[in-house]
Amino acid sequence: MTTRILLADDHALVRRGVRLILDSEPDLTVVAEAGDGAEAIALAQTERPDLAILDIAMPRLTGLQAARELSRQQPGLRILILTMYDNEQYFFEALKVGANGYVLKSVADRDLVEACRAAVRDEPFLYPGAINALIRTYLERTARGESLPARAITEREEEILKLVAEGHSSKEIARLLFISVKTVERHRANLLQKLGLKDRLELTRYAIRAGLIEP
């Protein structure tokens, strides 16, 4: 399937260059262009794109403000921030408002296509400097004794995820964990919802990436 993209940047020349990069890929196509954040929100409502690529510094509404509103209006919409700012504050704010990735314009020709595909898979895309910033923040928080973010899934859900990925049926999992089949099914449903996955195959892929099972 082709990913339908909304591109928002207040510089027409930048939009043209980015569009050339994206439209040259068989699985990506730009269906709408906006010159500011407010226009991006309006176009997203009419065009219903799969992915929005937003510049930060735009008139009327910034890319971050637009991302916050788009995340509220269309929770299934994937969002990338495309910016010239290699700035930790902007980066962390982008994560807060629901962006899937943060791409620097200086390396867009190298990173943007990969970032788009990662976003469609609902995977984060971070440039190397952003990864360093995350690690530094993590170390600073632990050094100050601050609590770390909660686990994405509970320990029980992790147990069930591993067993599902290993091919066990709900009945087998219930027997192994001494719980009811209904409880197993409820945990499976919670896992799919929390992780944004669709079926056993995607759960298995997630378990492999998480190191719960070997490929």
C-alpha positions as CSV (number, residue, x, y, z in Angstrom):
1,M,0.0,0.0,0.0
2,T,1.1,3.5,-0.7
3,T,1.5,5.8,2.3
4,R,-0.3,9.1,1.8
5,I,1.6,12.1,3.1
6,L,0.8,15.6,4.2
7,L,3.8,17.9,3.9
8,A,3.9,21.2,5.8
9,D,6.7,23.8,5.5
10,D,6.4,27.5,5.0
11,H,9.2,27.5,2.3
12,A,7.9,26.3,-1.1
13,L,11.4,25.5,-2.2
14,V,11.9,23.1,0.7
15,R,8.5,21.5,0.1
16,R,9.5,21.0,-3.6
17,G,12.7,19.3,-2.6
18,V,11.2,17.1,0.0
19,R,8.4,16.1,-2.4
20,L,10.9,15.0,-5.0
21,I,12.5,12.7,-2.4
22,L,9.2,11.2,-1.3
23,D,7.4,10.9,-4.7
24,S,10.4,9.1,-6.1
25,E,9.6,6.1,-3.8
26,P,7.0,3.7,-5.0
27,D,5.4,3.3,-1.5
28,L,5.3,7.0,-0.6
29,T,3.2,9.9,-2.2
30,V,2.5,13.4,-1.1
31,V,-1.2,14.1,-1.4
32,A,-1.3,17.6,0.2
33,E,1.0,20.5,1.0
34,A,0.6,23.2,3.6
35,G,2.4,26.5,4.2
36,D,1.7,26.7,8.0
37,G,0.4,24.6,10.9
38,A,-3.2,25.8,10.7
39,E,-3.4,24.9,7.1
40,A,-1.9,21.5,7.8
41,I,-4.6,20.8,10.4
42,A,-7.3,21.8,7.9
43,L,-5.9,19.7,5.1
44,A,-5.5,16.7,7.4
45,Q,-9.2,16.8,8.1
46,T,-10.1,16.8,4.4
47,E,-7.3,14.6,3.0
48,R,-7.0,12.1,5.9
49,P,-3.3,11.3,5.2
50,D,-1.5,8.4,6.8
51,L,1.5,10.5,7.7
52,A,2.1,14.2,8.4
53,I,5.6,15.7,8.0
54,L,5.8,19.0,9.8
55,D,8.4,21.8,10.0
56,I,8.8,23.3,13.4
57,A,9.1,27.0,12.5
58,M,5.9,27.9,10.6
59,P,3.4,30.8,10.7
60,R,0.1,30.8,12.6
61,L,0.8,27.5,14.3
62,T,4.2,25.9,14.7
63,G,4.8,22.3,13.7
64,L,4.8,21.3,17.4
65,Q,1.4,23.0,18.0
66,A,0.0,21.4,14.9
67,A,1.3,18.0,15.9
68,R,-0.4,18.3,19.3
69,E,-3.7,19.1,17.7
70,L,-3.4,16.5,15.0
71,S,-2.6,13.8,17.6
72,R,-5.7,14.8,19.4
73,Q,-8.0,14.9,16.3
74,Q,-6.5,11.9,14.5
75,P,-4.8,9.5,16.9
76,G,-4.0,7.1,14.1
77,L,-2.1,9.7,12.1
78,R,1.7,9.2,12.1
79,I,3.7,12.4,12.5
80,L,7.3,13.3,11.7
81,I,9.0,16.5,12.6
82,L,11.4,17.8,9.8
83,T,13.5,20.7,11.0
84,M,16.8,22.5,10.7
85,Y,17.1,22.7,14.5
86,D,19.4,20.1,16.2
87,N,17.9,21.2,19.5
88,E,17.2,18.9,22.5
89,Q,14.3,21.1,23.7
90,Y,12.5,20.8,20.4
91,F,13.3,17.1,20.2
92,F,11.8,16.3,23.6
93,E,8.8,18.5,22.9
94,A,8.3,16.6,19.7
95,L,8.1,13.4,21.6
96,K,5.7,14.9,24.1
97,V,3.2,16.0,21.4
98,G,3.2,12.5,19.8
99,A,5.7,12.7,16.9
100,N,7.1,9.3,15.7
101,G,10.4,10.8,14.7
102,Y,12.6,13.9,14.4
103,V,14.5,14.4,11.1
104,L,17.1,17.1,10.4
105,K,16.7,18.9,7.1
106,S,20.5,18.8,6.6
107,V,20.3,15.0,6.2
108,A,16.8,14.6,4.9
109,D,18.0,13.1,1.6
110,R,19.6,10.3,3.7
111,D,17.1,9.8,6.6
112,L,13.7,11.0,5.5
113,V,12.5,7.9,3.5
114,E,13.7,5.6,6.3
115,A,12.0,7.8,8.9
116,C,8.7,7.7,6.9
117,R,8.7,3.9,6.7
118,A,9.6,3.6,10.4
119,A,6.7,5.9,11.3
120,V,4.2,3.8,9.2
121,R,5.4,0.8,11.1
122,D,4.7,2.8,14.3
123,E,8.4,2.6,15.2
124,P,10.3,5.7,16.4
125,F,13.0,7.3,14.2
126,L,15.8,9.2,16.0
127,Y,18.9,10.7,14.5
128,P,22.2,9.9,16.3
129,G,22.3,13.2,18.2
130,A,18.8,12.6,19.6
131,I,19.8,9.1,20.8
132,N,22.7,10.7,22.7
133,A,20.3,13.2,24.2
134,L,18.0,10.4,25.4
135,I,20.8,8.5,27.0
136,R,22.2,11.6,28.6
137,T,18.8,12.5,30.1
138,Y,18.3,8.9,31.3
139,L,21.7,9.0,33.1
140,E,21.0,12.4,34.6
141,R,17.6,11.3,35.9
142,T,19.1,8.1,37.5
143,A,22.0,10.1,39.0
144,R,19.4,12.4,40.7
145,G,17.5,9.4,41.9
146,E,14.4,10.3,39.9
147,S,11.9,7.6,39.0
148,L,12.1,6.3,35.5
149,P,9.1,6.0,33.1
150,A,6.8,3.0,33.7
151,R,7.2,-0.2,31.8
152,A,5.3,-0.3,28.5
153,I,3.7,-3.6,29.6
154,T,3.3,-5.3,33.0
155,E,5.4,-8.4,34.0
156,R,2.3,-10.6,33.5
157,E,1.7,-9.2,30.1
158,E,5.4,-9.9,29.2
159,E,5.0,-13.5,30.3
160,I,1.9,-13.9,28.2
161,L,3.6,-12.1,25.2
162,K,6.5,-14.5,25.3
163,L,4.2,-17.6,25.4
164,V,2.0,-16.3,22.6
165,A,5.1,-15.6,20.5
166,E,6.3,-19.2,21.2
167,G,3.1,-20.5,19.7
168,H,1.1,-21.5,22.7
169,S,-2.7,-21.4,22.6
170,S,-4.7,-19.4,25.2
171,K,-5.7,-22.7,26.8
172,E,-2.0,-23.8,27.1
173,I,-1.0,-20.4,28.5
174,A,-3.8,-20.5,31.1
175,R,-2.6,-23.9,32.2
176,L,1.1,-22.8,32.4
177,L,0.3,-19.7,34.4
178,F,-2.5,-21.1,36.5
179,I,-5.0,-18.5,35.3
180,S,-8.2,-18.7,33.4
181,V,-8.5,-18.6,29.6
182,K,-10.6,-15.5,29.9
183,T,-7.8,-13.8,31.8
184,V,-5.3,-14.8,29.1
185,E,-7.6,-13.4,26.4
186,R,-8.0,-10.1,28.3
187,H,-4.2,-9.7,28.6
188,R,-3.7,-10.5,24.9
189,A,-6.3,-7.8,24.0
190,N,-4.5,-5.3,26.3
191,L,-1.1,-6.1,24.7
192,L,-2.5,-5.5,21.2
193,Q,-4.0,-2.2,22.3
194,K,-1.0,-1.0,24.3
195,L,1.6,-1.8,21.6
196,G,-0.6,-0.8,18.7
197,L,-0.4,-4.3,17.1
198,K,-2.9,-6.3,15.2
199,D,-2.3,-10.0,15.6
200,R,-0.2,-12.9,16.8
201,L,2.4,-12.3,14.0
202,E,3.0,-8.7,15.1
203,L,3.2,-9.8,18.7
204,T,5.8,-12.3,17.7
205,R,7.9,-9.7,15.9
206,Y,7.6,-7.4,18.9
207,A,8.8,-10.2,21.2
208,I,11.8,-10.8,19.0
209,R,12.8,-7.1,19.0
210,A,12.3,-7.0,22.8
211,G,14.6,-10.0,23.2
212,L,11.9,-12.2,24.7
213,I,12.4,-14.9,22.0
214,E,15.1,-15.7,19.4
215,P,14.2,-15.3,15.7
